[in-house]
Amino acid sequence: MSSCTIQKLSAEQFRELKKLLEGMTHSGSKTLCQRELEALFSLLESDERFIDAAFGLLKGYLKKEHSEVRFSTVQIYNELFLKYDTIREKVLERLDKFFRYALGLKCRIPPPDAAAQALVPLAIGVFDLWHTRFGSNCMKLRNGYNLLKNVHNVDFSTKSFVDPKERKEKEENRKRLLKINKERLKNSNKQMEELKPEIEASLTSLDSCFELLLPSDDLLQTESTEGPSNEETDMRLYGVVNSRDFNIEINLDDKVEIVEDDENSPILEAANDSFKIINNSFLPKVTAWVELITIAEGERELLKTALYLKDRLDAVVAKYNRLQIVKPPPRKQEDEYDEVTSDSDLEEVPEFKPDRRTVTREEIGFLSERLDLLKAKRSKDGECSNVKREKEKLPESEVPSSELEETEKTSEKIKTKDRKAQLLEVAPKLPYDIDLYHWEDEKLPTPTLVPVNTEGGRFWGASISEEIGEVALPGGSESLRSRVIEFTGKFEPVTRACRAPLPSGKLCPRHDRRKCPLHGVIVDRDEEGKIVNPEDEEKVKKSTKASEVVPDWQDPKLLAEIKAATGIDLKMPVKGQRLKKKKHPGLTDINPKVDTPESRIAKKIFNKRALKRVAATLDKLDQKRYRDKFGDQFNYVHDTS
């Protein structure tokens, strides 16, 4: 951007143009905002000086080390290139710069990676559009197109760079596969020539079976295949003048039912055998043959022959699938005892075996005793039931007191059982846990925990001379017999909002249960947001005063220690203090602050003080080792350090 161009525009005009272009290029969006684009067009058409200034700003944005900015800049380049001749001339003068920063020729495209991967196809497509529109009248566009295609191996169909080695390998692989498929096609042609007589024989056999099973089916086919020569006259018989305006559909049942009997069972078996051979062997082979012909780019006549054969096989298979063979019901078995053979005298007589149902006298006596006992018991039960019925009929004054007490006790027991059952239905049910496992253990040992020494791998940390033993868990053995059940209570929905007046004139819409984190205790307010009850004003004042008090965990020393240990700043923002806003929030941050465990550990380890302390400790160890081994030598005794 030349300084003379900036001077021609006033400061306010240049500021307006810069704000507009900066908002369009730094939005981070994949598409341009049409409203902003129309505003840019109207601004450029109002004064020609804006065109030079806009192109100067776009040149700077195209060099930005951010792919999202370059992506939007290329889109604006395209819109201005297609509309304004002056912009077109300026872009063609600096076409090498466009290739350098938009396509990444002779330089690296900056991050983020997602936008960088989308920038190259966009730039290739834009330049291809320029070439198709204006390439016939512009030598620079034709030269640039040939440069990208022949020198830099740009594939405009896929909008990407193609490595010549990969392209050559793909072409060689394609030729090799084509050669292999042609050899396979030759072998397949020989195989199919040998199979053709068998296929024709199977088709003829199955067609013959169809003719024998369904003699009327062929007649229907011949009638349907006859040409529509008398269609007009036939339809006039039914009152239709012009049959071309009508489309009559007749839905016939696909299934044809055939009852199997002694006469047609051989025909059905032959048809089934032919169908299995065609469906399992011939049809898959012919289908593979057709696919191989298309892949190997075979002759057209050969493909027609294969397709005709495949259609015939498909038609025969579909026709057989229409058959619904019904087997006859099974015959009743004849009574074997009606047929008496003449050789009955020669049959073997089975040996006599006693019947299990026969019982001895002792067993009969035992069973009779058991029956007598059962009868006596039933008679007693009947007498008791009769007595109960008579007692129920008596008035309460005539019933004895002992029996009344028994009936009351039984009724109380029934009531307690019913109440217990109702409570058990409502009571929560918990799964089997460790407390039930140790419920009946009388001598239960106290559970302990073995601590882990985390300082063992740090050579600059404090040394632990004594070994740490097992530590008893809090609660002792009772913790294994107890179980904590949390009771949350019944959920009550929040019914009222905060309704405190806001600086904008609206009311706070927050729905909290008791206290709003911004305005304190929630109280009843009127339509303007004023507190209704004077007692509630004191509550609100007390809550706001309590909220203004700085909590203990916001101690500056404590926050500094936490930040030094974890690297996280827990300081609460000061009320009324504005946070720093990003200049361009839509763009992806390419230099974010890395906050990972690795970075935090590296910050501790590579601290200057820690490195000095470690170096001093290592030097002392080296000096001690050297003095023990080489203390009699002059240069080790007199240490200059």
Secondary structure, 3 states (H helix, E strand, C coil): CCHHHHHHCCHHHHHHHHHHHHHHHCCCCCCCCHHHHHHHHHHHHHCCHHHHHHHHHHHHHHCCCCHHHHHHHHHHHHHHHHHCHHHHHHHHHCHHHHHHHHCCCCCCCCCCHHHHHHHHHHHHHHHHHHHHHHCCCCHHHHHHHHHHHHHCCEECCCCEECCHHHHHHHHHHHHHHHHHHHHHHHHHHHHHHHHHHHHHHHHHHHHHHHHHHCHHHHHHHHHHHCCCCCHHHHHHCCCCCCHHHCCCCCCCCCCEEEECCCCCHHHHHHHHHHHHHHHHHHHHHHHHHHHHHHHCCCCHHHHHHHHHHHHHHHHHHHHHHCEEEECCCCCCCCCHHHCCCHHHHHCCCCCCCCCCCCCCHHHHHHHHHHHHHHHHHHHHHHHHHHHHHHHHHCCCCCCCHHHHHHHHHHHHHHHHHHHHHHHHHHCCCCCCCHHHHCCCCCCCCCCEECCCCCCCCCCCCCCCCCCCCCEECCCHHHHHCCCCCCCCCCCCCCCCCCCCECCCCCECCCCCCCEECCCEECCCECCCCCECCHHHHHHHHHHHHHHHCCCHHHCHHHHHHHHHHHCCCCCCCCCCCCCCCCCCCCCCCCCCCCCCHHHHHHHHHCCHHHHHHHHHHHHHHHHHHHHHHHCCCHHHHCCCC
